[in-house]
Amino acid sequence: MDMVVRGGQVADGRGGPLYQADVAVRGGRIVQVGQVAEKGKVEIDARGLLVTPGFVDIHTHYDGQAMWDSRFAPSCWHGVTTVVMGNCGVGFAPVRPADTDRLVELMEGVEDIPGPALHEGLDWRWESFAQYMDALERRPHDIDFGAQVPHAALRVYVMGERASRLEMATAEDIAQMRQLTAQAVRAGALGVSTSRSINHRTSTGDPTPSLRAAEDELMGLALGLRDAGAGVFQIICDFEEDVEGEFALMRRLAQASGRPLSYSLMQKHKNKEGWRRLLALTAQANAQGLRMTAQVAPRGVGVLLGLRGSRNIFTECPSYQAIDHLPLPERVAAMATPEMRKRLLDEQQAFNHTRLGQRLVEFTNQFVFDGPPNYQPGPQDSVAAIAARQGRPAAEVAYDIMLSDDGKGILYSPFANYAEGNLDVCGEMLADPNTVLGLGDGGAHVALICDASFTTFLLSYWGKQRAAFDVGWLVKRQTADTARVVGLTDRGLLAPGMKADINLIDLDRLDIDAPHMVFDLPAGGRRLLQKADGYVATIVSGEVVYREGEATAALPGRLVRSATR
């Protein structure tokens, strides 16, 4: 026996009660769960620990990072042993040499990954999606990863400049996209993704090329999945106007492909109840034989605003833009002067009418984010409430918070799932049988959010702090359930024959550390990272890759290809 994990409290991924058992591993696979008599070459004492399958995170954007980094941080610190990238229709293949800048601008704009980092970190030694996947395998990795075909890249590859001008695809274009989708899935892509969100724009402000794609074009992608006989269709829609019509379109795509379809779902603060209608429609679709799943988050979805990040309350102000390039200490010194303070506060009043400006000054929905991160702040913790108690303008309070700690002060501003000032809607979404945990966006929005910690939050908040759900059921939600959505049948369970991806967790200690900014991307790019306490060990294919959050030398992670391979 290669390894035996002894005496832990097992949450095997089926959702039932915890039970004490040993887990035996041979050849990277689980061979026995129960009382194991045989001694392992490696023996791990798991008494008093929670033993789970490795977590499967199906909504990440490590498409670039996977090329230059062997470690999928921060996801790898949160019990994740498999990530799926290529979401939201953005990615880097297929691509022609003339279009590499276009795809970088799109990823930079949509997912807030620095363009210089992408330009320096990607060698573009591929054209087809199959070649991109082969390129991903050149570097060893800590955990497993899979990729989806991004519609925007596919559209640009087929249509060139016409794609960016949002022209309608011709019948010939659609036929080629269908063929390329099928080829990519046969080469190992886990599916295809697209975006219909007006919020998804390039770094130059242009809409994502897939924004106005007609139904016949989307149907071409769906039929490509049907041709390949594998893959999931992942889609993001705004659902701002014609909710019934958008959902009906998704139904038709799922029906035509014969494949699972997943979409992003959040509570919008300007439409607090819209998510309920979407879940009702999803339940109806599944009852009628379709396979449709909503990806939901376990907490509010929001941004972290500060001088070290990519956004703060003065981002729209000309006087701030003039000093934004300066090192942090010089910016702090400039902003500490009475002249700059008055100028910025005056400009902030003038620019708060823009769409972005309005969001940046929602002081009733901005909260101090220092010390242990608090993802359920009360109304008394808002900048507006603090300002009212102090008898000062809210903008001045926010100004001082951002300058605190030598300019490292952070404001947390949830823009979804927090309309009522609590996380009750998240609990309702998680409890729905037609949802699955997603939307953590690991590897994306690197200087604005850090939600790859969703997996830890699910257990630490919903299973321990709030104790709203059984721990075994929560484990199932981010192991077997997420794996099933993307067609990965060899993981997500602690059972004989399954891949030996295992977490050993001290549930009493499980907690999330505060996010911190580092400058370790190619070209010195910045990103927020966030670690956790309580992960005693994370095992991938029978090898310990992390102990107490610290990396070992093992890099057993592999590219996961679709079931057609």
VEXLUMNU-304102 format. One record per residue (C-alpha): residue in three letters; residue number from 1; x, y, z. Coordinates in nm, 2 decimals, decimal comma. Layout:
 rest  nr     c1     c2     c3
  Ala NUM      X      Y      Z
...
//
This chain:
 rest  nr     c1     c2     c3
  Met   1   0,00   0,00   0,00
  Asp   2   0,14   0,34  -0,10
  Met   3  -0,05   0,54   0,16
  Val   4  -0,30   0,50   0,44
  Val   5  -0,48   0,79   0,60
  Arg   6  -0,58   0,65   0,94
  Gly   7  -0,88   0,71   1,16
  Gly   8  -1,03   1,04   1,02
  Gln   9  -1,39   1,15   1,02
  Val  10  -1,47   1,08   0,66
  Ala  11  -1,70   1,30   0,44
  Asp  12  -1,68   1,08   0,14
  Gly  13  -1,86   1,31  -0,11
  Arg  14  -2,20   1,13  -0,11
  Gly  15  -2,35   1,38   0,13
  Gly  16  -2,42   1,15   0,42
  Pro  17  -2,32   1,16   0,79
  Leu  18  -1,95   1,16   0,88
  Tyr  19  -1,80   0,82   0,98
  Gln  20  -1,46   0,71   1,11
  Ala  21  -1,25   0,52   0,86
  Asp  22  -0,91   0,46   0,70
  Val  23  -0,85   0,55   0,34
  Ala  24  -0,59   0,34   0,15
  Val  25  -0,42   0,45  -0,17
  Arg  26  -0,22   0,26  -0,43
  Gly  27  -0,10   0,38  -0,76
  Gly  28  -0,26   0,72  -0,72
  Arg  29  -0,61   0,56  -0,67
  Ile  30  -0,82   0,49  -0,36
  Val  31  -0,83   0,12  -0,31
  Gln  32  -1,01   0,09   0,02
  Val  33  -1,22   0,29   0,26
  Gly  34  -1,29   0,13   0,60
  Gln  35  -1,06  -0,06   0,84
  Val  36  -0,73  -0,11   0,65
  Ala  37  -0,51  -0,38   0,80
  Glu  38  -0,22  -0,34   0,56
  Lys  39   0,05  -0,09   0,66
  Gly  40   0,12   0,19   0,41
  Lys  41   0,46   0,31   0,29
  Val  42   0,33   0,65   0,41
  Glu  43   0,11   0,65   0,72
  Ile  44  -0,09   0,97   0,80
  Asp  45  -0,26   1,00   1,14
  Ala  46  -0,60   1,17   1,07
  Arg  47  -0,76   1,12   1,41
  Gly  48  -0,97   1,42   1,50
  Leu  49  -0,95   1,55   1,14
  Leu  50  -1,21   1,58   0,86
  Val  51  -1,11   1,37   0,56
  Thr  52  -1,27   1,48   0,23
  Pro  53  -1,22   1,44  -0,14
  Gly  54  -1,02   1,72  -0,30
  Phe  55  -1,24   2,01  -0,40
  Val  56  -1,33   2,06  -0,76
  Asp  57  -1,36   2,43  -0,86
  Ile  58  -1,53   2,46  -1,20
  His  59  -1,52   2,84  -1,24
  Thr  60  -1,16   2,98  -1,26
  His  61  -0,95   3,18  -1,50
  Tyr  62  -0,60   3,04  -1,47
  Asp  63  -0,57   3,02  -1,85
  Gly  64  -0,25   3,24  -1,85
  Gln  65  -0,12   3,15  -1,51
  Ala  66  -0,11   2,78  -1,59
  Met  67   0,15   2,87  -1,86
  Trp  68   0,40   3,04  -1,64
  Asp  69   0,33   2,91  -1,29
  Ser  70   0,34   2,55  -1,16
  Arg  71   0,11   2,64  -0,87
  Phe  72  -0,25   2,74  -0,89
  Ala  73  -0,25   2,99  -0,61
  Pro  74  -0,46   3,09  -0,43
  Ser  75  -0,70   2,80  -0,51
  Cys  76  -0,44   2,54  -0,41
  Trp  77  -0,44   2,68  -0,05
  His  78  -0,81   2,62  -0,02
  Gly  79  -0,84   2,24  -0,06
  Val  80  -0,89   2,26  -0,44
  Thr  81  -0,73   1,97  -0,63
  Thr  82  -0,89   2,03  -0,97
  Val  83  -0,97   2,36  -1,14
  Val  84  -1,16   2,43  -1,46
  Met  85  -1,06   2,73  -1,66
  Gly  86  -1,18   2,89  -1,99
  Asn  87  -1,50   3,03  -1,84
  Cys  88  -1,70   3,33  -1,95
  Gly  89  -1,60   3,29  -2,32
  Val  90  -1,24   3,43  -2,27
  Gly  91  -0,91   3,25  -2,32
  Phe  92  -0,62   3,21  -2,55
  Ala  93  -0,70   2,94  -2,81
  Pro  94  -0,76   2,89  -3,09
  Val  95  -0,56   3,20  -3,20
  Arg  96  -0,38   3,33  -3,51
  Pro  97  -0,05   3,52  -3,45
  Ala  98  -0,21   3,85  -3,56
  Asp  99  -0,48   3,82  -3,29
  Thr 100  -0,28   3,76  -2,98
  Asp 101  -0,30   4,12  -2,87
  Arg 102  -0,67   4,12  -2,91
  Leu 103  -0,71   3,82  -2,68
  Val 104  -0,48   3,98  -2,42
  Glu 105  -0,69   4,30  -2,43
  Leu 106  -1,00   4,09  -2,38
  Met 107  -0,87   3,89  -2,09
  Glu 108  -0,72   4,21  -1,93
  Gly 109  -1,05   4,39  -1,96
  Val 110  -1,29   4,11  -1,87
  Glu 111  -1,09   3,94  -1,60
  Asp 112  -0,86   4,22  -1,48
  Ile 113  -0,54   4,02  -1,54
  Pro 114  -0,26   4,27  -1,62
  Gly 115  -0,18   4,29  -1,99
  Pro 116   0,20   4,32  -1,94
  Ala 117   0,19   4,00  -1,73
  Leu 118   0,01   3,82  -2,01
  His 119   0,24   3,95  -2,28
  Glu 120   0,55   3,84  -2,09
  Gly 121   0,41   3,52  -1,95
  Leu 122   0,26   3,37  -2,27
  Asp 123   0,49   3,24  -2,55
  Trp 124   0,20   3,17  -2,80
  Arg 125   0,36   2,85  -2,92
  Trp 126   0,02   2,72  -3,03
  Glu 127  -0,26   2,80  -3,28
  Ser 128  -0,53   2,53  -3,24
  Phe 129  -0,70   2,44  -2,91
  Ala 130  -0,54   2,10  -2,92
  Gln 131  -0,19   2,26  -2,95
  Tyr 132  -0,28   2,50  -2,66
  Met 133  -0,36   2,19  -2,44
  Asp 134  -0,04   2,03  -2,54
  Ala 135   0,14   2,35  -2,44
  Leu 136  -0,03   2,34  -2,10
  Glu 137   0,12   2,00  -2,04
  Arg 138   0,48   2,12  -2,08
  Arg 139   0,50   2,26  -1,73
  Pro 140   0,44   2,04  -1,41
  His 141   0,17   2,15  -1,18
  Asp 142   0,06   2,11  -0,82
  Ile 143  -0,30   2,02  -0,89
  Asp 144  -0,51   1,90  -1,18
  Phe 145  -0,67   2,14  -1,43
  Gly 146  -0,90   2,13  -1,73
  Ala 147  -0,99   2,38  -2,00
  Gln 148  -1,30   2,49  -2,19
  Val 149  -1,31   2,64  -2,54
  Pro 150  -1,37   3,01  -2,51
  His 151  -1,63   3,15  -2,76
  Ala 152  -1,47   3,49  -2,80
  Ala 153  -1,13   3,34  -2,90
  Leu 154  -1,31   3,10  -3,13
  Arg 155  -1,51   3,38  -3,29
  Val 156  -1,21   3,59  -3,35
  Tyr 157  -1,02   3,30  -3,50
  Val 158  -1,30   3,23  -3,75
  Met 159  -1,42   3,58  -3,82
  Gly 160  -1,12   3,81  -3,76
  Glu 161  -1,20   4,18  -3,74
  Arg 162  -1,57   4,11  -3,81
  Ala 163  -1,59   3,93  -3,47
  Ser 164  -1,48   4,24  -3,28
  Arg 165  -1,72   4,46  -3,48
  Leu 166  -2,00   4,23  -3,35
  Glu 167  -2,10   4,14  -3,70
  Met 168  -2,33   3,85  -3,74
  Ala 169  -2,17   3,52  -3,83
  Thr 170  -2,24   3,37  -4,17
  Ala 171  -2,35   3,01  -4,22
  Glu 172  -1,99   2,93  -4,32
  Asp 173  -1,86   3,09  -4,00
  Ile 174  -2,10   2,89  -3,79
  Ala 175  -2,01   2,56  -3,96
  Gln 176  -1,64   2,63  -3,89
  Met 177  -1,71   2,71  -3,52
  Arg 178  -1,91   2,40  -3,49
  Gln 179  -1,63   2,19  -3,64
  Leu 180  -1,36   2,36  -3,42
  Thr 181  -1,57   2,31  -3,11
  Ala 182  -1,61   1,94  -3,17
  Gln 183  -1,24   1,91  -3,25
  Ala 184  -1,14   2,08  -2,93
  Val 185  -1,36   1,86  -2,72
  Arg 186  -1,23   1,55  -2,89
  Ala 187  -0,88   1,68  -2,81
  Gly 188  -0,98   1,70  -2,44
  Ala 189  -1,16   2,03  -2,38
  Leu 190  -1,42   2,00  -2,11
  Gly 191  -1,67   2,21  -2,29
  Val 192  -1,74   2,55  -2,45
  Ser 193  -1,81   2,88  -2,28
  Thr 194  -1,96   3,21  -2,39
  Ser 195  -2,06   3,55  -2,25
  Arg 196  -2,36   3,76  -2,32
  Ser 197  -2,28   4,02  -2,06
  Ile 198  -2,26   4,39  -2,14
  Asn 199  -2,02   4,42  -1,85
  His 200  -1,75   4,21  -2,02
  Arg 201  -1,53   4,45  -2,22
  Thr 202  -1,18   4,46  -2,34
  Ser 203  -0,92   4,69  -2,18
  Thr 204  -0,99   4,94  -2,45
  Gly 205  -1,36   4,94  -2,37
  Asp 206  -1,49   4,74  -2,66
  Pro 207  -1,76   4,47  -2,59
  Thr 208  -1,67   4,11  -2,58
  Pro 209  -1,69   3,97  -2,93
  Ser 210  -1,96   3,71  -2,83
  Leu 211  -2,20   3,98  -2,68
  Arg 212  -2,45   3,99  -2,97
  Ala 213  -2,39   3,64  -3,12
  Ala 214  -2,72   3,53  -3,27
  Glu 215  -2,89   3,21  -3,17
  Asp 216  -2,78   3,02  -3,48
  Glu 217  -2,42   3,09  -3,39
  Leu 218  -2,47   2,97  -3,03
  Met 219  -2,65   2,67  -3,17
  Gly 220  -2,34   2,59  -3,38
  Leu 221  -2,14   2,57  -3,05
  Ala 222  -2,41   2,35  -2,90
  Leu 223  -2,41   2,12  -3,20
  Gly 224  -2,03   2,10  -3,18
  Leu 225  -2,07   1,95  -2,83
  Arg 226  -2,33   1,71  -2,97
  Asp 227  -2,10   1,60  -3,25
  Ala 228  -1,82   1,53  -3,00
  Gly 229  -2,06   1,35  -2,76
  Ala 230  -1,91   1,52  -2,46
  Gly 231  -1,86   1,86  -2,29
  Val 232  -2,06   2,12  -2,10
  Phe 233  -2,20   2,45  -2,22
  Gln 234  -2,11   2,73  -1,98
  Ile 235  -2,28   3,07  -2,02
  Ile 236  -2,30   3,40  -1,85
  Cys 237  -2,60   3,63  -1,92
  Asp 238  -2,70   3,96  -1,76
  Phe 239  -3,07   3,87  -1,74
  Glu 240  -3,15   4,24  -1,73
  Glu 241  -3,45   4,26  -1,96
  Asp 242  -3,59   3,95  -2,12
  Val 243  -3,53   3,69  -1,85
  Glu 244  -3,78   3,45  -1,99
  Gly 245  -3,64   3,48  -2,34
  Glu 246  -3,28   3,44  -2,23
  Phe 247  -3,36   3,13  -2,03
  Ala 248  -3,56   2,99  -2,32
  Leu 249  -3,26   3,03  -2,54
  Met 250  -3,04   2,84  -2,29
  Arg 251  -3,30   2,57  -2,28
  Arg 252  -3,29   2,53  -2,66
  Leu 253  -2,91   2,51  -2,65
  Ala 254  -2,92   2,24  -2,38
  Gln 255  -3,18   2,05  -2,57
  Ala 256  -2,99   2,07  -2,91
  Ser 257  -2,66   1,97  -2,76
  Gly 258  -2,79   1,69  -2,54
  Arg 259  -2,52   1,81  -2,30
  Pro 260  -2,52   1,97  -1,96
  Leu 261  -2,55   2,35  -1,94
  Ser 262  -2,44   2,57  -1,65
  Tyr 263  -2,49   2,94  -1,60
  Ser 264  -2,40   3,21  -1,35
  Leu 265  -2,66   3,31  -1,09
  Met 266  -2,64   3,59  -0,83
  Gln 267  -2,89   3,81  -0,65
  Lys 268  -2,88   4,15  -0,81
  His 269  -2,92   4,44  -0,58
  Lys 270  -3,15   4,62  -0,82
  Asn 271  -3,36   4,31  -0,88
  Lys 272  -3,36   4,13  -0,54
  Glu 273  -3,60   3,85  -0,64
  Gly 274  -3,50   3,78  -1,00
  Trp 275  -3,28   3,49  -0,90
  Arg 276  -3,59   3,30  -0,77
  Arg 277  -3,75   3,31  -1,11
  Leu 278  -3,44   3,17  -1,27
  Leu 279  -3,42   2,88  -1,02
  Ala 280  -3,79   2,80  -1,08
  Leu 281  -3,72   2,79  -1,46
  Thr 282  -3,42   2,57  -1,40
  Ala 283  -3,62   2,33  -1,19
  Gln 284  -3,88   2,31  -1,46
  Ala 285  -3,62   2,24  -1,73
  Asn 286  -3,46   1,96  -1,53
  Ala 287  -3,80   1,81  -1,45
  Gln 288  -3,85   1,79  -1,83
  Gly 289  -3,53   1,60  -1,88
  Leu 290  -3,27   1,87  -1,95
  Arg 291  -2,95   1,91  -1,75
  Met 292  -2,92   2,27  -1,64
  Thr 293  -2,73   2,39  -1,34
  Ala 294  -2,69   2,74  -1,18
  Gln 295  -2,34   2,82  -1,05
  Val 296  -2,38   3,01  -0,73
  Ala 297  -2,16   3,17  -0,46
  Pro 298  -2,16   3,09  -0,09
  Arg 299  -2,12   3,46   0,01
  Gly 300  -2,16   3,81  -0,13
  Val 301  -1,98   3,88  -0,46
  Gly 302  -1,79   4,21  -0,43
  Val 303  -1,48   4,41  -0,48
  Leu 304  -1,19   4,52  -0,26
  Leu 305  -1,12   4,89  -0,31
  Gly 306  -0,79   5,04  -0,21
  Leu 307  -0,48   5,23  -0,33
  Arg 308  -0,29   4,90  -0,40
  Gly 309  -0,57   4,75  -0,60
  Ser 310  -0,70   4,83  -0,95
  Arg 311  -1,00   5,03  -0,82
  Asn 312  -1,06   5,28  -0,54
  Ile 313  -1,32   5,55  -0,48
  Phe 314  -1,10   5,80  -0,67
  Thr 315  -1,03   5,59  -0,98
  Glu 316  -1,24   5,82  -1,20
  Cys 317  -1,08   6,14  -1,08
  Pro 318  -0,82   6,31  -1,30
  Ser 319  -0,61   6,42  -1,01
  Tyr 320  -0,58   6,06  -0,89
  Gln 321  -0,51   5,93  -1,24
  Ala 322  -0,22   6,17  -1,26
  Ile 323  -0,05   6,01  -0,96
  Asp 324  -0,17   5,65  -1,00
  His 325   0,16   5,55  -1,16
  Leu 326   0,36   5,66  -0,85
  Pro 327   0,49   5,41  -0,59
  Leu 328   0,25   5,37  -0,30
  Pro 329   0,45   5,57  -0,05
  Glu 330   0,46   5,87  -0,29
  Arg 331   0,09   5,84  -0,36
  Val 332   0,01   5,83   0,01
  Ala 333   0,23   6,14   0,07
  Ala 334   0,06   6,33  -0,21
  Met 335  -0,29   6,24  -0,09
  Ala 336  -0,20   6,34   0,27
  Thr 337  -0,16   6,70   0,17
  Pro 338  -0,46   6,93   0,22
  Glu 339  -0,45   7,05  -0,14
  Met 340  -0,47   6,71  -0,29
  Arg 341  -0,73   6,60  -0,04
  Lys 342  -0,96   6,89  -0,13
  Arg 343  -0,90   6,84  -0,50
  Leu 344  -0,98   6,47  -0,49
  Leu 345  -1,29   6,51  -0,28
  Asp 346  -1,42   6,78  -0,51
  Glu 347  -1,35   6,57  -0,82
  Gln 348  -1,51   6,27  -0,66
  Gln 349  -1,83   6,47  -0,63
  Ala 350  -1,81   6,57  -0,99
  Phe 351  -1,74   6,22  -1,13
  Asn 352  -1,98   6,01  -0,92
  His 353  -2,25   6,03  -1,19
  Thr 354  -2,07   5,79  -1,42
  Arg 355  -2,17   5,42  -1,41
  Leu 356  -1,84   5,32  -1,25
  Gly 357  -1,83   5,63  -1,04
  Gln 358  -2,17   5,56  -0,89
  Arg 359  -2,06   5,21  -0,79
  Leu 360  -1,74   5,34  -0,63
  Val 361  -1,93   5,58  -0,39
  Glu 362  -2,20   5,35  -0,26
  Phe 363  -2,09   5,43   0,09
  Thr 364  -2,39   5,25   0,25
  Asn 365  -2,26   4,94   0,08
  Gln 366  -1,89   4,98   0,16
  Phe 367  -1,73   4,83   0,47
  Val 368  -1,39   4,85   0,64
  Phe 369  -1,20   4,53   0,56
  Asp 370  -0,91   4,50   0,81
  Gly 371  -0,80   4,22   1,04
  Pro 372  -0,98   3,89   1,00
  Pro 373  -1,20   3,93   0,69
  Asn 374  -1,57   3,98   0,77
  Tyr 375  -1,79   3,88   0,48
  Gln 376  -2,11   3,95   0,67
  Pro 377  -2,07   4,31   0,79
  Gly 378  -2,38   4,48   0,94
  Pro 379  -2,52   4,82   0,83
  Gln 380  -2,35   4,97   1,14
  Asp 381  -2,02   4,88   0,98
  Ser 382  -2,07   5,07   0,66
  Val 383  -1,87   5,38   0,57
  Ala 384  -2,20   5,58   0,57
  Ala 385  -2,28   5,46   0,92
  Ile 386  -1,93   5,54   1,05
  Ala 387  -1,96   5,89   0,89
  Ala 388  -2,30   5,95   1,05
  Arg 389  -2,16   5,86   1,39
  Gln 390  -1,86   6,09   1,34
  Gly 391  -2,07   6,37   1,18
  Arg 392  -1,85   6,38   0,87
  Pro 393  -1,90   6,33   0,50
  Ala 394  -1,87   5,97   0,40
  Ala 395  -1,62   6,04   0,13
  Glu 396  -1,38   6,18   0,39
  Val 397  -1,41   5,87   0,60
  Ala 398  -1,34   5,65   0,30
  Tyr 399  -1,04   5,87   0,22
  Asp 400  -0,89   5,82   0,56
  Ile 401  -0,96   5,44   0,56
  Met 402  -0,77   5,40   0,23
  Leu 403  -0,48   5,61   0,36
  Ser 404  -0,46   5,40   0,68
  Asp 405  -0,19   5,14   0,74
  Asp 406   0,05   5,34   0,51
  Gly 407  -0,20   5,33   0,22
  Lys 408  -0,30   4,96   0,26
  Gly 409  -0,65   5,02   0,39
  Ile 410  -0,92   4,83   0,21
  Leu 411  -1,29   4,87   0,16
  Tyr 412  -1,52   4,58   0,09
  Ser 413  -1,81   4,65  -0,15
  Pro 414  -2,05   4,36  -0,22
  Phe 415  -2,25   4,42  -0,54
  Ala 416  -2,44   4,09  -0,55
  Asn 417  -2,59   3,85  -0,30
  Tyr 418  -2,60   4,11  -0,03
  Ala 419  -2,91   4,33  -0,10
  Glu 420  -3,06   4,25   0,25
  Gly 421  -2,73   4,30   0,43
  Asn 422  -2,69   3,93   0,51
  Leu 423  -2,61   3,60   0,34
  Asp 424  -2,95   3,43   0,37
  Val 425  -3,00   3,43  -0,01
  Cys 426  -2,67   3,25  -0,05
  Gly 427  -2,80   2,98   0,18
  Glu 428  -3,12   2,94  -0,02
  Met 429  -2,92   2,92  -0,34
  Leu 430  -2,68   2,66  -0,20
  Ala 431  -2,98   2,45  -0,08
  Asp 432  -3,14   2,43  -0,42
  Pro 433  -3,08   2,09  -0,59
  Asn 434  -3,02   2,25  -0,92
  Thr 435  -2,73   2,47  -0,82
  Val 436  -2,36   2,40  -0,77
  Leu 437  -2,08   2,60  -0,61
  Gly 438  -1,90   2,82  -0,86
  Leu 439  -1,80   3,18  -0,94
  Gly 440  -1,48   3,20  -0,74
  Asp 441  -1,29   3,33  -1,04
  Gly 442  -0,95   3,20  -0,92
  Gly 443  -0,68   3,36  -1,12
  Ala 444  -0,90   3,66  -1,24
  His 445  -0,97   4,01  -1,11
  Val 446  -0,64   3,97  -0,94
  Ala 447  -0,62   4,32  -0,80
  Leu 448  -0,99   4,36  -0,73
  Ile 449  -1,13   4,04  -0,57
  Cys 450  -1,00   3,73  -0,40
  Asp 451  -1,29   3,48  -0,41
  Ala 452  -1,09   3,16  -0,47
  Ser 453  -1,15   3,11  -0,09
  Phe 454  -1,51   3,02  -0,15
  Thr 455  -1,44   2,66  -0,09
  Thr 456  -1,30   2,73   0,26
  Phe 457  -1,58   2,98   0,34
  Leu 458  -1,84   2,72   0,25
  Leu 459  -1,72   2,49   0,53
  Ser 460  -1,60   2,74   0,78
  Tyr 461  -1,91   2,96   0,76
  Trp 462  -2,21   2,75   0,65
  Gly 463  -2,08   2,43   0,82
  Lys 464  -1,91   2,56   1,13
  Gln 465  -1,99   2,92   1,22
  Arg 466  -2,35   2,93   1,11
  Ala 467  -2,40   2,55   1,12
  Ala 468  -2,68   2,58   0,87
  Phe 469  -2,59   2,26   0,67
  Asp 470  -2,44   1,92   0,76
  Val 471  -2,07   1,92   0,68
  Gly 472  -2,10   1,60   0,48
  Trp 473  -2,36   1,76   0,26
  Leu 474  -2,14   2,07   0,21
  Val 475  -1,85   1,85   0,11
  Lys 476  -2,06   1,68  -0,15
  Arg 477  -2,15   2,02  -0,29
  Gln 478  -1,79   2,11  -0,38
  Thr 479  -1,66   1,76  -0,47
  Ala 480  -1,90   1,51  -0,63
  Asp 481  -2,15   1,77  -0,74
  Thr 482  -1,90   2,01  -0,91
  Ala 483  -1,72   1,72  -1,07
  Arg 484  -2,04   1,58  -1,21
  Val 485  -2,13   1,91  -1,38
  Val 486  -1,82   1,91  -1,59
  Gly 487  -1,82   1,54  -1,66
  Leu 488  -1,54   1,43  -1,43
  Thr 489  -1,64   1,09  -1,31
  Asp 490  -1,31   0,98  -1,16
  Arg 491  -1,30   1,22  -0,87
  Gly 492  -1,51   1,39  -0,61
  Leu 493  -1,57   1,07  -0,40
  Leu 494  -1,36   0,88  -0,15
  Ala 495  -1,44   0,53  -0,29
  Pro 496  -1,24   0,25  -0,44
  Gly 497  -1,12   0,32  -0,79
  Met 498  -1,15   0,70  -0,75
  Lys 499  -0,85   0,93  -0,79
  Ala 500  -0,67   0,98  -0,46
  Asp 501  -0,73   1,35  -0,42
  Ile 502  -0,78   1,40  -0,05
  Asn 503  -0,80   1,68   0,21
  Leu 504  -0,72   1,65   0,58
  Ile 505  -0,89   1,94   0,76
  Asp 506  -0,89   2,05   1,12
  Leu 507  -1,24   2,19   1,11
  Asp 508  -1,20   2,37   1,45
  Arg 509  -0,91   2,57   1,30
  Leu 510  -1,05   2,62   0,96
  Asp 511  -1,06   2,99   0,87
  Ile 512  -0,97   3,24   0,60
  Asp 513  -0,67   3,47   0,63
  Ala 514  -0,69   3,84   0,52
  Pro 515  -0,61   3,90   0,15
  His 516  -0,27   4,05   0,08
  Met 517  -0,12   4,21  -0,23
  Val 518   0,19   4,07  -0,39
  Phe 519   0,38   4,17  -0,70
  Asp 520   0,49   3,83  -0,83
  Leu 521   0,32   3,81  -1,17
  Pro 522   0,53   3,83  -1,49
  Ala 523   0,65   4,19  -1,56
  Gly 524   0,60   4,26  -1,18
  Gly 525   0,22   4,25  -1,20
  Arg 526   0,02   4,26  -0,88
  Arg 527  -0,24   4,02  -0,75
  Leu 528  -0,43   3,96  -0,43
  Leu 529  -0,36   3,63  -0,25
  Gln 530  -0,54   3,48   0,04
  Lys 531  -0,44   3,18   0,25
  Ala 532  -0,63   2,97   0,50
  Asp 533  -0,57   2,79   0,83
  Gly 534  -0,68   2,44   0,90
  Tyr 535  -0,57   2,25   0,60
  Val 536  -0,34   1,99   0,76
  Ala 537  -0,27   1,82   0,42
  Thr 538  -0,39   1,83   0,06
  Ile 539  -0,32   1,52  -0,14
  Val 540  -0,32   1,49  -0,52
  Ser 541  -0,30   1,15  -0,69
  Gly 542  -0,17   1,00  -0,37
  Glu 543   0,10   1,26  -0,31
  Val 544   0,10   1,53  -0,04
  Val 545   0,13   1,86  -0,22
  Tyr 546   0,06   2,09   0,08
  Arg 547   0,11   2,06   0,45
  Glu 548  -0,04   2,32   0,68
  Gly 549  -0,06   2,55   0,37
  Glu 550   0,30   2,51   0,27
  Ala 551   0,40   2,35  -0,05
  Thr 552   0,59   2,03  -0,07
  Ala 553   0,82   1,94  -0,37
  Ala 554   0,55   1,72  -0,52
  Leu 555   0,40   1,84  -0,85
  Pro 556   0,16   1,55  -0,96
  Gly 557  -0,10   1,78  -1,11
  Arg 558  -0,21   1,69  -1,47
  Leu 559  -0,42   1,84  -1,75
  Val 560  -0,76   1,67  -1,73
  Arg 561  -0,91   1,59  -2,07
  Ser 562  -1,27   1,52  -2,16
  Ala 563  -1,41   1,17  -2,16
  Thr 564  -1,38   1,14  -2,54
  Arg 565  -1,00   1,08  -2,50
//
